[in-house]
Amino acid sequence: RRQAAALSSNRNRATAIAIVIFQGQRAIIGAMDSFRKRPRIEDHHGAPSKSHPQSTLVISSSSSSSPTLKLLQTELRTLRAELDHSQSIRSIERKNADRSETRLKRQIADSFEEITQNQELVESLREQVDLHGQTMEESRQEWLERIQWYEEQYEEMGKQNHGGEEEEDADR
């Protein structure tokens, strides 16, 4: 937000400076028309600007030494440097955001894969628990049958012993 506010403020300053420069250029061009010379538009290094057309006006007459024009040119260079810096920061932030998004997508994919594996493991464990439960139920049934058999054997032995005791009691 601060960068947006700074950019807006820089744009306002740049617009105001551009208006002043434009008015200064018109005055200079008007003065030069009498000499039939036209101003050359160049960047601050003396070569025609490719990235910022009409960036700074360099005039080869004595009016170019005007302190106001030099101040405006310096201010324009400063604003352009600030703009380049802001754009570089935004570019870096975009790259960081892209990397973060890629990393988060990778983490989501890894988490989804882990969840899928965990679900498969839970299903496998459920199957094992079900199988173990069936085995335990079969074992329980088997033991119940054994217990019933032993109880029946015990009762028969008891009947035989009681029947034998009754005969012994009758013999006495």
Beta strands, then each sheet from edge to edge (+ up, - down):
strand 1: 40-42
strand 2: 56-58
sheet 1: 1+ 2-
end
